[in-house]
Amino acid sequence: DNEKDKDHHYIRRERYQGSVSRTFYVGEAVKEEDIKAKYENGILTLVVPKKVEEPKVEEQKYIAIEG
């Protein structure tokens, strides 16, 4: 919270100091060692790789036709 007087001088300035925790599910395919984290200039950046989709192979089916 920031409060200023009529001359725009700070009366009180606060900032949070402590620990913060947040969790989220990334799936079974992501390995912990593949996740990268960097904290710089007050910004936490996480890089989580996306799961690479296997290309789908079209399956050919033959149907017998009578007649």
CHARMM internal coordinates of N, CA and C (Angstrom, degrees):
IC EDIT
DIST 1 N 1 CA 1.4543
DIST 1 CA 1 C 1.5141
ANGL 1 N 1 CA 1 C 109.51
DIST 1 C 2 N 1.2953
ANGL 1 CA 1 C 2 N 116.53
DIHE 1 N 1 CA 1 C 2 N 135.03
DIST 2 N 2 CA 1.4602
ANGL 1 C 2 N 2 CA 122.08
DIHE 1 CA 1 C 2 N 2 CA 176.14
DIST 2 CA 2 C 1.5212
ANGL 2 N 2 CA 2 C 108.25
DIHE 1 C 2 N 2 CA 2 C -117.69
DIST 2 C 3 N 1.3135
ANGL 2 CA 2 C 3 N 117.26
DIHE 2 N 2 CA 2 C 3 N 127.05
DIST 3 N 3 CA 1.4606
ANGL 2 C 3 N 3 CA 122.08
DIHE 2 CA 2 C 3 N 3 CA 174.91
DIST 3 CA 3 C 1.5119
ANGL 3 N 3 CA 3 C 108.50
DIHE 2 C 3 N 3 CA 3 C -122.15
DIST 3 C 4 N 1.3583
ANGL 3 CA 3 C 4 N 116.39
DIHE 3 N 3 CA 3 C 4 N 135.63
DIST 4 N 4 CA 1.4596
ANGL 3 C 4 N 4 CA 121.02
DIHE 3 CA 3 C 4 N 4 CA 179.73
DIST 4 CA 4 C 1.5256
ANGL 4 N 4 CA 4 C 109.48
DIHE 3 C 4 N 4 CA 4 C -123.74
DIST 4 C 5 N 1.3413
ANGL 4 CA 4 C 5 N 115.86
DIHE 4 N 4 CA 4 C 5 N 153.71
DIST 5 N 5 CA 1.4585
ANGL 4 C 5 N 5 CA 119.91
DIHE 4 CA 4 C 5 N 5 CA 175.33
DIST 5 CA 5 C 1.5235
ANGL 5 N 5 CA 5 C 109.09
DIHE 4 C 5 N 5 CA 5 C -86.71
DIST 5 C 6 N 1.3421
ANGL 5 CA 5 C 6 N 117.09
DIHE 5 N 5 CA 5 C 6 N -174.55
DIST 6 N 6 CA 1.4672
ANGL 5 C 6 N 6 CA 120.91
DIHE 5 CA 5 C 6 N 6 CA -175.90
DIST 6 CA 6 C 1.5288
ANGL 6 N 6 CA 6 C 113.13
DIHE 5 C 6 N 6 CA 6 C -64.39
DIST 6 C 7 N 1.3390
ANGL 6 CA 6 C 7 N 117.57
DIHE 6 N 6 CA 6 C 7 N -21.95
DIST 7 N 7 CA 1.4629
ANGL 6 C 7 N 7 CA 121.40
DIHE 6 CA 6 C 7 N 7 CA 177.82
DIST 7 CA 7 C 1.5293
ANGL 7 N 7 CA 7 C 111.92
DIHE 6 C 7 N 7 CA 7 C -93.28
DIST 7 C 8 N 1.3015
ANGL 7 CA 7 C 8 N 115.92
DIHE 7 N 7 CA 7 C 8 N 10.84
DIST 8 N 8 CA 1.4641
ANGL 7 C 8 N 8 CA 123.69
DIHE 7 CA 7 C 8 N 8 CA 179.00
DIST 8 CA 8 C 1.5262
ANGL 8 N 8 CA 8 C 113.15
DIHE 7 C 8 N 8 CA 8 C 65.72
DIST 8 C 9 N 1.3289
ANGL 8 CA 8 C 9 N 116.80
DIHE 8 N 8 CA 8 C 9 N 28.19
DIST 9 N 9 CA 1.4622
ANGL 8 C 9 N 9 CA 121.40
DIHE 8 CA 8 C 9 N 9 CA 172.32
DIST 9 CA 9 C 1.5234
ANGL 9 N 9 CA 9 C 107.82
DIHE 8 C 9 N 9 CA 9 C -92.73
DIST 9 C 10 N 1.2952
ANGL 9 CA 9 C 10 N 116.08
DIHE 9 N 9 CA 9 C 10 N 142.59
DIST 10 N 10 CA 1.4564
ANGL 9 C 10 N 10 CA 119.54
DIHE 9 CA 9 C 10 N 10 CA -179.04
DIST 10 CA 10 C 1.5182
ANGL 10 N 10 CA 10 C 111.06
DIHE 9 C 10 N 10 CA 10 C -68.21
DIST 10 C 11 N 1.3153
ANGL 10 CA 10 C 11 N 116.20
DIHE 10 N 10 CA 10 C 11 N 130.15
DIST 11 N 11 CA 1.4590
ANGL 10 C 11 N 11 CA 122.66
DIHE 10 CA 10 C 11 N 11 CA 170.95
DIST 11 CA 11 C 1.5189
ANGL 11 N 11 CA 11 C 108.42
DIHE 10 C 11 N 11 CA 11 C -90.25
DIST 11 C 12 N 1.3035
ANGL 11 CA 11 C 12 N 114.43
DIHE 11 N 11 CA 11 C 12 N -42.97
DIST 12 N 12 CA 1.4637
ANGL 11 C 12 N 12 CA 120.64
DIHE 11 CA 11 C 12 N 12 CA -178.72
DIST 12 CA 12 C 1.5170
ANGL 12 N 12 CA 12 C 108.59
DIHE 11 C 12 N 12 CA 12 C -147.46
DIST 12 C 13 N 1.3059
ANGL 12 CA 12 C 13 N 115.68
DIHE 12 N 12 CA 12 C 13 N 136.26
DIST 13 N 13 CA 1.4637
ANGL 12 C 13 N 13 CA 122.72
DIHE 12 CA 12 C 13 N 13 CA 174.27
DIST 13 CA 13 C 1.5116
ANGL 13 N 13 CA 13 C 107.63
DIHE 12 C 13 N 13 CA 13 C -131.86
DIST 13 C 14 N 1.3065
ANGL 13 CA 13 C 14 N 116.16
DIHE 13 N 13 CA 13 C 14 N 134.67
DIST 14 N 14 CA 1.4627
ANGL 13 C 14 N 14 CA 120.52
DIHE 13 CA 13 C 14 N 14 CA 179.53
DIST 14 CA 14 C 1.5120
ANGL 14 N 14 CA 14 C 109.70
DIHE 13 C 14 N 14 CA 14 C -129.95
DIST 14 C 15 N 1.2988
ANGL 14 CA 14 C 15 N 113.87
DIHE 14 N 14 CA 14 C 15 N 154.48
DIST 15 N 15 CA 1.4585
ANGL 14 C 15 N 15 CA 119.94
DIHE 14 CA 14 C 15 N 15 CA 170.14
DIST 15 CA 15 C 1.5196
ANGL 15 N 15 CA 15 C 107.45
DIHE 14 C 15 N 15 CA 15 C -146.00
DIST 15 C 16 N 1.2978
ANGL 15 CA 15 C 16 N 115.05
DIHE 15 N 15 CA 15 C 16 N 150.73
DIST 16 N 16 CA 1.4568
ANGL 15 C 16 N 16 CA 120.76
DIHE 15 CA 15 C 16 N 16 CA -177.98
DIST 16 CA 16 C 1.5154
ANGL 16 N 16 CA 16 C 109.35
DIHE 15 C 16 N 16 CA 16 C -82.71
DIST 16 C 17 N 1.3097
ANGL 16 CA 16 C 17 N 114.74
DIHE 16 N 16 CA 16 C 17 N 136.24
DIST 17 N 17 CA 1.4606
ANGL 16 C 17 N 17 CA 120.19
DIHE 16 CA 16 C 17 N 17 CA 175.58
DIST 17 CA 17 C 1.5187
ANGL 17 N 17 CA 17 C 107.14
DIHE 16 C 17 N 17 CA 17 C -135.72
DIST 17 C 18 N 1.2936
ANGL 17 CA 17 C 18 N 116.88
DIHE 17 N 17 CA 17 C 18 N 122.93
DIST 18 N 18 CA 1.4551
ANGL 17 C 18 N 18 CA 121.08
DIHE 17 CA 17 C 18 N 18 CA -178.88
DIST 18 CA 18 C 1.5160
ANGL 18 N 18 CA 18 C 109.66
DIHE 17 C 18 N 18 CA 18 C 162.75
DIST 18 C 19 N 1.2956
ANGL 18 CA 18 C 19 N 114.98
DIHE 18 N 18 CA 18 C 19 N -165.04
DIST 19 N 19 CA 1.4621
ANGL 18 C 19 N 19 CA 118.58
DIHE 18 CA 18 C 19 N 19 CA -178.72
DIST 19 CA 19 C 1.5219
ANGL 19 N 19 CA 19 C 110.41
DIHE 18 C 19 N 19 CA 19 C -105.02
DIST 19 C 20 N 1.3087
ANGL 19 CA 19 C 20 N 114.44
DIHE 19 N 19 CA 19 C 20 N 150.65
DIST 20 N 20 CA 1.4539
ANGL 19 C 20 N 20 CA 122.33
DIHE 19 CA 19 C 20 N 20 CA 178.73
DIST 20 CA 20 C 1.5168
ANGL 20 N 20 CA 20 C 106.90
DIHE 19 C 20 N 20 CA 20 C -131.01
DIST 20 C 21 N 1.3115
ANGL 20 CA 20 C 21 N 116.26
DIHE 20 N 20 CA 20 C 21 N 141.92
DIST 21 N 21 CA 1.4551
ANGL 20 C 21 N 21 CA 120.45
DIHE 20 CA 20 C 21 N 21 CA 179.58
DIST 21 CA 21 C 1.5211
ANGL 21 N 21 CA 21 C 109.37
DIHE 20 C 21 N 21 CA 21 C -132.30
DIST 21 C 22 N 1.3276
ANGL 21 CA 21 C 22 N 116.02
DIHE 21 N 21 CA 21 C 22 N 135.99
DIST 22 N 22 CA 1.4527
ANGL 21 C 22 N 22 CA 120.73
DIHE 21 CA 21 C 22 N 22 CA 176.39
DIST 22 CA 22 C 1.5216
ANGL 22 N 22 CA 22 C 107.17
DIHE 21 C 22 N 22 CA 22 C -144.63
DIST 22 C 23 N 1.3000
ANGL 22 CA 22 C 23 N 116.96
DIHE 22 N 22 CA 22 C 23 N 137.30
DIST 23 N 23 CA 1.4595
ANGL 22 C 23 N 23 CA 121.08
DIHE 22 CA 22 C 23 N 23 CA 178.32
DIST 23 CA 23 C 1.5250
ANGL 23 N 23 CA 23 C 109.37
DIHE 22 C 23 N 23 CA 23 C -126.34
DIST 23 C 24 N 1.3162
ANGL 23 CA 23 C 24 N 115.80
DIHE 23 N 23 CA 23 C 24 N 151.45
DIST 24 N 24 CA 1.4516
ANGL 23 C 24 N 24 CA 120.78
DIHE 23 CA 23 C 24 N 24 CA 173.33
DIST 24 CA 24 C 1.5202
ANGL 24 N 24 CA 24 C 109.01
DIHE 23 C 24 N 24 CA 24 C -154.00
DIST 24 C 25 N 1.3132
ANGL 24 CA 24 C 25 N 115.48
DIHE 24 N 24 CA 24 C 25 N 152.65
DIST 25 N 25 CA 1.4574
ANGL 24 C 25 N 25 CA 122.67
DIHE 24 CA 24 C 25 N 25 CA -176.84
DIST 25 CA 25 C 1.5277
ANGL 25 N 25 CA 25 C 109.30
DIHE 24 C 25 N 25 CA 25 C -85.61
DIST 25 C 26 N 1.3330
ANGL 25 CA 25 C 26 N 116.74
DIHE 25 N 25 CA 25 C 26 N 129.49
DIST 26 N 26 CA 1.4633
ANGL 25 C 26 N 26 CA 120.85
DIHE 25 CA 25 C 26 N 26 CA -179.60
DIST 26 CA 26 C 1.5278
ANGL 26 N 26 CA 26 C 112.69
DIHE 25 C 26 N 26 CA 26 C -111.41
DIST 26 C 27 N 1.3036
ANGL 26 CA 26 C 27 N 117.69
DIHE 26 N 26 CA 26 C 27 N -1.16
DIST 27 N 27 CA 1.4552
ANGL 26 C 27 N 27 CA 120.59
DIHE 26 CA 26 C 27 N 27 CA 178.27
DIST 27 CA 27 C 1.5156
ANGL 27 N 27 CA 27 C 112.37
DIHE 26 C 27 N 27 CA 27 C 98.92
DIST 27 C 28 N 1.3063
ANGL 27 CA 27 C 28 N 114.91
DIHE 27 N 27 CA 27 C 28 N 167.58
DIST 28 N 28 CA 1.4613
ANGL 27 C 28 N 28 CA 121.34
DIHE 27 CA 27 C 28 N 28 CA -177.58
DIST 28 CA 28 C 1.5282
ANGL 28 N 28 CA 28 C 112.37
DIHE 27 C 28 N 28 CA 28 C -78.05
DIST 28 C 29 N 1.3373
ANGL 28 CA 28 C 29 N 118.01
DIHE 28 N 28 CA 28 C 29 N -24.49
DIST 29 N 29 CA 1.4664
ANGL 28 C 29 N 29 CA 121.17
DIHE 28 CA 28 C 29 N 29 CA -173.73
DIST 29 CA 29 C 1.5282
ANGL 29 N 29 CA 29 C 112.97
DIHE 28 C 29 N 29 CA 29 C -77.65
DIST 29 C 30 N 1.3306
ANGL 29 CA 29 C 30 N 118.27
DIHE 29 N 29 CA 29 C 30 N -18.21
DIST 30 N 30 CA 1.4660
ANGL 29 C 30 N 30 CA 121.24
DIHE 29 CA 29 C 30 N 30 CA -177.95
DIST 30 CA 30 C 1.5211
ANGL 30 N 30 CA 30 C 109.24
DIHE 29 C 30 N 30 CA 30 C -89.44
DIST 30 C 31 N 1.3243
ANGL 30 CA 30 C 31 N 115.59
DIHE 30 N 30 CA 30 C 31 N 127.71
DIST 31 N 31 CA 1.4637
ANGL 30 C 31 N 31 CA 120.61
DIHE 30 CA 30 C 31 N 31 CA 178.73
DIST 31 CA 31 C 1.5266
ANGL 31 N 31 CA 31 C 109.16
DIHE 30 C 31 N 31 CA 31 C -94.38
DIST 31 C 32 N 1.3114
ANGL 31 CA 31 C 32 N 116.03
DIHE 31 N 31 CA 31 C 32 N 145.51
DIST 32 N 32 CA 1.4641
ANGL 31 C 32 N 32 CA 121.34
DIHE 31 CA 31 C 32 N 32 CA -178.26
DIST 32 CA 32 C 1.5282
ANGL 32 N 32 CA 32 C 111.97
DIHE 31 C 32 N 32 CA 32 C -56.98
DIST 32 C 33 N 1.3204
ANGL 32 CA 32 C 33 N 117.14
DIHE 32 N 32 CA 32 C 33 N -38.39
DIST 33 N 33 CA 1.4663
ANGL 32 C 33 N 33 CA 119.95
DIHE 32 CA 32 C 33 N 33 CA -177.80
DIST 33 CA 33 C 1.5321
ANGL 33 N 33 CA 33 C 112.86
DIHE 32 C 33 N 33 CA 33 C -70.99
DIST 33 C 34 N 1.3438
ANGL 33 CA 33 C 34 N 117.79
DIHE 33 N 33 CA 33 C 34 N -13.68
DIST 34 N 34 CA 1.4638
ANGL 33 C 34 N 34 CA 121.21
DIHE 33 CA 33 C 34 N 34 CA 178.12
DIST 34 CA 34 C 1.5266
ANGL 34 N 34 CA 34 C 112.87
DIHE 33 C 34 N 34 CA 34 C -88.01
DIST 34 C 35 N 1.3271
ANGL 34 CA 34 C 35 N 117.93
DIHE 34 N 34 CA 34 C 35 N -10.74
DIST 35 N 35 CA 1.4610
ANGL 34 C 35 N 35 CA 122.37
DIHE 34 CA 34 C 35 N 35 CA -179.94
DIST 35 CA 35 C 1.5247
ANGL 35 N 35 CA 35 C 108.71
DIHE 34 C 35 N 35 CA 35 C -87.17
DIST 35 C 36 N 1.3298
ANGL 35 CA 35 C 36 N 116.57
DIHE 35 N 35 CA 35 C 36 N 129.84
DIST 36 N 36 CA 1.4661
ANGL 35 C 36 N 36 CA 122.28
DIHE 35 CA 35 C 36 N 36 CA -179.42
DIST 36 CA 36 C 1.5277
ANGL 36 N 36 CA 36 C 108.84
DIHE 35 C 36 N 36 CA 36 C -113.92
DIST 36 C 37 N 1.3374
ANGL 36 CA 36 C 37 N 116.43
DIHE 36 N 36 CA 36 C 37 N 141.51
DIST 37 N 37 CA 1.4632
ANGL 36 C 37 N 37 CA 121.44
DIHE 36 CA 36 C 37 N 37 CA 178.55
DIST 37 CA 37 C 1.5187
ANGL 37 N 37 CA 37 C 109.24
DIHE 36 C 37 N 37 CA 37 C -134.67
DIST 37 C 38 N 1.3475
ANGL 37 CA 37 C 38 N 114.95
DIHE 37 N 37 CA 37 C 38 N 143.95
DIST 38 N 38 CA 1.4646
ANGL 37 C 38 N 38 CA 120.67
DIHE 37 CA 37 C 38 N 38 CA 179.03
DIST 38 CA 38 C 1.5248
ANGL 38 N 38 CA 38 C 108.05
DIHE 37 C 38 N 38 CA 38 C -143.72
DIST 38 C 39 N 1.3376
ANGL 38 CA 38 C 39 N 117.30
DIHE 38 N 38 CA 38 C 39 N 133.79
DIST 39 N 39 CA 1.4555
ANGL 38 C 39 N 39 CA 122.74
DIHE 38 CA 38 C 39 N 39 CA 176.35
DIST 39 CA 39 C 1.5185
ANGL 39 N 39 CA 39 C 107.54
DIHE 38 C 39 N 39 CA 39 C -115.68
DIST 39 C 40 N 1.3364
ANGL 39 CA 39 C 40 N 116.62
DIHE 39 N 39 CA 39 C 40 N 115.01
DIST 40 N 40 CA 1.4548
ANGL 39 C 40 N 40 CA 120.72
DIHE 39 CA 39 C 40 N 40 CA -175.62
DIST 40 CA 40 C 1.5267
ANGL 40 N 40 CA 40 C 109.41
DIHE 39 C 40 N 40 CA 40 C -146.02
DIST 40 C 41 N 1.3256
ANGL 40 CA 40 C 41 N 116.46
DIHE 40 N 40 CA 40 C 41 N 129.82
DIST 41 N 41 CA 1.4694
ANGL 40 C 41 N 41 CA 122.79
DIHE 40 CA 40 C 41 N 41 CA 179.05
DIST 41 CA 41 C 1.5293
ANGL 41 N 41 CA 41 C 112.19
DIHE 40 C 41 N 41 CA 41 C 54.63
DIST 41 C 42 N 1.3168
ANGL 41 CA 41 C 42 N 116.71
DIHE 41 N 41 CA 41 C 42 N 38.95
DIST 42 N 42 CA 1.4632
ANGL 41 C 42 N 42 CA 121.24
DIHE 41 CA 41 C 42 N 42 CA 177.88
DIST 42 CA 42 C 1.5129
ANGL 42 N 42 CA 42 C 115.01
DIHE 41 C 42 N 42 CA 42 C 78.33
DIST 42 C 43 N 1.3242
ANGL 42 CA 42 C 43 N 117.70
DIHE 42 N 42 CA 42 C 43 N 8.96
DIST 43 N 43 CA 1.4665
ANGL 42 C 43 N 43 CA 121.40
DIHE 42 CA 42 C 43 N 43 CA -178.78
DIST 43 CA 43 C 1.5197
ANGL 43 N 43 CA 43 C 109.23
DIHE 42 C 43 N 43 CA 43 C -119.02
DIST 43 C 44 N 1.3216
ANGL 43 CA 43 C 44 N 115.57
DIHE 43 N 43 CA 43 C 44 N 126.03
DIST 44 N 44 CA 1.4585
ANGL 43 C 44 N 44 CA 121.58
DIHE 43 CA 43 C 44 N 44 CA 175.76
DIST 44 CA 44 C 1.5224
ANGL 44 N 44 CA 44 C 108.22
DIHE 43 C 44 N 44 CA 44 C -94.44
DIST 44 C 45 N 1.3339
ANGL 44 CA 44 C 45 N 116.35
DIHE 44 N 44 CA 44 C 45 N 122.84
DIST 45 N 45 CA 1.4584
ANGL 44 C 45 N 45 CA 121.93
DIHE 44 CA 44 C 45 N 45 CA 179.53
DIST 45 CA 45 C 1.5187
ANGL 45 N 45 CA 45 C 108.79
DIHE 44 C 45 N 45 CA 45 C -115.35
DIST 45 C 46 N 1.3334
ANGL 45 CA 45 C 46 N 116.45
DIHE 45 N 45 CA 45 C 46 N 127.31
DIST 46 N 46 CA 1.4581
ANGL 45 C 46 N 46 CA 122.56
DIHE 45 CA 45 C 46 N 46 CA 176.89
DIST 46 CA 46 C 1.5201
ANGL 46 N 46 CA 46 C 108.97
DIHE 45 C 46 N 46 CA 46 C -114.44
DIST 46 C 47 N 1.3202
ANGL 46 CA 46 C 47 N 115.68
DIHE 46 N 46 CA 46 C 47 N 138.19
DIST 47 N 47 CA 1.4601
ANGL 46 C 47 N 47 CA 121.31
DIHE 46 CA 46 C 47 N 47 CA 174.69
DIST 47 CA 47 C 1.5240
ANGL 47 N 47 CA 47 C 106.76
DIHE 46 C 47 N 47 CA 47 C -119.46
DIST 47 C 48 N 1.3364
ANGL 47 CA 47 C 48 N 115.20
DIHE 47 N 47 CA 47 C 48 N 114.30
DIST 48 N 48 CA 1.4637
ANGL 47 C 48 N 48 CA 121.80
DIHE 47 CA 47 C 48 N 48 CA -179.36
DIST 48 CA 48 C 1.5247
ANGL 48 N 48 CA 48 C 107.18
DIHE 47 C 48 N 48 CA 48 C -117.29
DIST 48 C 49 N 1.3357
ANGL 48 CA 48 C 49 N 118.20
DIHE 48 N 48 CA 48 C 49 N 118.99
DIST 49 N 49 CA 1.4651
ANGL 48 C 49 N 49 CA 119.46
DIHE 48 CA 48 C 49 N 49 CA -178.24
DIST 49 CA 49 C 1.5263
ANGL 49 N 49 CA 49 C 111.56
DIHE 48 C 49 N 49 CA 49 C -67.78
DIST 49 C 50 N 1.3166
ANGL 49 CA 49 C 50 N 114.52
DIHE 49 N 49 CA 49 C 50 N 145.19
DIST 50 N 50 CA 1.4606
ANGL 49 C 50 N 50 CA 119.91
DIHE 49 CA 49 C 50 N 50 CA 176.15
DIST 50 CA 50 C 1.5207
ANGL 50 N 50 CA 50 C 109.16
DIHE 49 C 50 N 50 CA 50 C -81.22
DIST 50 C 51 N 1.3120
ANGL 50 CA 50 C 51 N 115.26
DIHE 50 N 50 CA 50 C 51 N 153.06
DIST 51 N 51 CA 1.4579
ANGL 50 C 51 N 51 CA 120.55
DIHE 50 CA 50 C 51 N 51 CA 175.77
DIST 51 CA 51 C 1.5290
ANGL 51 N 51 CA 51 C 108.22
DIHE 50 C 51 N 51 CA 51 C -71.35
DIST 51 C 52 N 1.3195
ANGL 51 CA 51 C 52 N 115.64
DIHE 51 N 51 CA 51 C 52 N 129.46
DIST 52 N 52 CA 1.4626
ANGL 51 C 52 N 52 CA 120.62
DIHE 51 CA 51 C 52 N 52 CA 178.53
DIST 52 CA 52 C 1.5187
ANGL 52 N 52 CA 52 C 107.85
DIHE 51 C 52 N 52 CA 52 C -80.92
DIST 52 C 53 N 1.3163
ANGL 52 CA 52 C 53 N 115.06
DIHE 52 N 52 CA 52 C 53 N 121.48
DIST 53 N 53 CA 1.4612
ANGL 52 C 53 N 53 CA 120.04
DIHE 52 CA 52 C 53 N 53 CA 179.90
DIST 53 CA 53 C 1.5239
ANGL 53 N 53 CA 53 C 109.87
DIHE 52 C 53 N 53 CA 53 C -77.32
DIST 53 C 54 N 1.3010
ANGL 53 CA 53 C 54 N 115.50
DIHE 53 N 53 CA 53 C 54 N 133.02
DIST 54 N 54 CA 1.4630
ANGL 53 C 54 N 54 CA 121.03
DIHE 53 CA 53 C 54 N 54 CA 175.17
DIST 54 CA 54 C 1.5283
ANGL 54 N 54 CA 54 C 107.64
DIHE 53 C 54 N 54 CA 54 C -71.63
DIST 54 C 55 N 1.3239
ANGL 54 CA 54 C 55 N 118.08
DIHE 54 N 54 CA 54 C 55 N 133.94
DIST 55 N 55 CA 1.4701
ANGL 54 C 55 N 55 CA 118.51
DIHE 54 CA 54 C 55 N 55 CA 177.76
DIST 55 CA 55 C 1.5262
ANGL 55 N 55 CA 55 C 109.73
DIHE 54 C 55 N 55 CA 55 C -64.38
DIST 55 C 56 N 1.3184
ANGL 55 CA 55 C 56 N 114.66
DIHE 55 N 55 CA 55 C 56 N 134.09
DIST 56 N 56 CA 1.4594
ANGL 55 C 56 N 56 CA 119.15
DIHE 55 CA 55 C 56 N 56 CA -178.68
DIST 56 CA 56 C 1.5239
ANGL 56 N 56 CA 56 C 109.43
DIHE 55 C 56 N 56 CA 56 C -79.60
DIST 56 C 57 N 1.3064
ANGL 56 CA 56 C 57 N 115.09
DIHE 56 N 56 CA 56 C 57 N 131.34
DIST 57 N 57 CA 1.4598
ANGL 56 C 57 N 57 CA 121.51
DIHE 56 CA 56 C 57 N 57 CA 178.10
DIST 57 CA 57 C 1.5210
ANGL 57 N 57 CA 57 C 107.17
DIHE 56 C 57 N 57 CA 57 C -97.80
DIST 57 C 58 N 1.3262
ANGL 57 CA 57 C 58 N 114.74
DIHE 57 N 57 CA 57 C 58 N 124.87
DIST 58 N 58 CA 1.4564
ANGL 57 C 58 N 58 CA 118.11
DIHE 57 CA 57 C 58 N 58 CA 178.82
DIST 58 CA 58 C 1.5182
ANGL 58 N 58 CA 58 C 109.68
DIHE 57 C 58 N 58 CA 58 C -68.27
DIST 58 C 59 N 1.3012
ANGL 58 CA 58 C 59 N 114.35
DIHE 58 N 58 CA 58 C 59 N 134.22
DIST 59 N 59 CA 1.4585
ANGL 58 C 59 N 59 CA 120.34
DIHE 58 CA 58 C 59 N 59 CA -178.96
DIST 59 CA 59 C 1.5249
ANGL 59 N 59 CA 59 C 108.84
DIHE 58 C 59 N 59 CA 59 C -96.06
DIST 59 C 60 N 1.3255
ANGL 59 CA 59 C 60 N 116.11
DIHE 59 N 59 CA 59 C 60 N 128.62
DIST 60 N 60 CA 1.4585
ANGL 59 C 60 N 60 CA 120.06
DIHE 59 CA 59 C 60 N 60 CA 178.39
DIST 60 CA 60 C 1.5156
ANGL 60 N 60 CA 60 C 108.94
DIHE 59 C 60 N 60 CA 60 C -93.09
DIST 60 C 61 N 1.3193
ANGL 60 CA 60 C 61 N 114.49
DIHE 60 N 60 CA 60 C 61 N 134.11
DIST 61 N 61 CA 1.4625
ANGL 60 C 61 N 61 CA 120.06
DIHE 60 CA 60 C 61 N 61 CA 177.70
DIST 61 CA 61 C 1.5218
ANGL 61 N 61 CA 61 C 108.11
DIHE 60 C 61 N 61 CA 61 C -125.29
DIST 61 C 62 N 1.3132
ANGL 61 CA 61 C 62 N 114.72
DIHE 61 N 61 CA 61 C 62 N 138.70
DIST 62 N 62 CA 1.4564
ANGL 61 C 62 N 62 CA 120.84
DIHE 61 CA 61 C 62 N 62 CA 177.67
DIST 62 CA 62 C 1.5135
ANGL 62 N 62 CA 62 C 108.20
DIHE 61 C 62 N 62 CA 62 C -109.57
DIST 62 C 63 N 1.3190
ANGL 62 CA 62 C 63 N 114.66
DIHE 62 N 62 CA 62 C 63 N 131.85
DIST 63 N 63 CA 1.4609
ANGL 62 C 63 N 63 CA 120.56
DIHE 62 CA 62 C 63 N 63 CA -179.50
DIST 63 CA 63 C 1.5284
ANGL 63 N 63 CA 63 C 107.78
DIHE 62 C 63 N 63 CA 63 C -117.73
DIST 63 C 64 N 1.3166
ANGL 63 CA 63 C 64 N 115.64
DIHE 63 N 63 CA 63 C 64 N 127.44
DIST 64 N 64 CA 1.4706
ANGL 63 C 64 N 64 CA 120.47
DIHE 63 CA 63 C 64 N 64 CA 179.05
DIST 64 CA 64 C 1.5214
ANGL 64 N 64 CA 64 C 109.33
DIHE 63 C 64 N 64 CA 64 C -74.16
DIST 64 C 65 N 1.3172
ANGL 64 CA 64 C 65 N 115.21
DIHE 64 N 64 CA 64 C 65 N 132.76
DIST 65 N 65 CA 1.4622
ANGL 64 C 65 N 65 CA 120.62
DIHE 64 CA 64 C 65 N 65 CA 179.11
DIST 65 CA 65 C 1.5209
ANGL 65 N 65 CA 65 C 107.64
DIHE 64 C 65 N 65 CA 65 C -111.30
DIST 65 C 66 N 1.3042
ANGL 65 CA 65 C 66 N 115.47
DIHE 65 N 65 CA 65 C 66 N 124.49
DIST 66 N 66 CA 1.4641
ANGL 65 C 66 N 66 CA 120.24
DIHE 65 CA 65 C 66 N 66 CA -179.71
DIST 66 CA 66 C 1.5204
ANGL 66 N 66 CA 66 C 109.60
DIHE 65 C 66 N 66 CA 66 C -88.61
DIST 66 C 67 N 1.3488
ANGL 66 CA 66 C 67 N 114.92
DIHE 66 N 66 CA 66 C 67 N 147.08
DIST 67 N 67 CA 1.4452
ANGL 66 C 67 N 67 CA 118.70
DIHE 66 CA 66 C 67 N 67 CA 171.33
DIST 67 CA 67 C 1.4439
ANGL 67 N 67 CA 67 C 116.72
DIHE 66 C 67 N 67 CA 67 C 118.55
END
COOR INIT
IC SEED 1 N 1 CA 1 C
IC BUILD
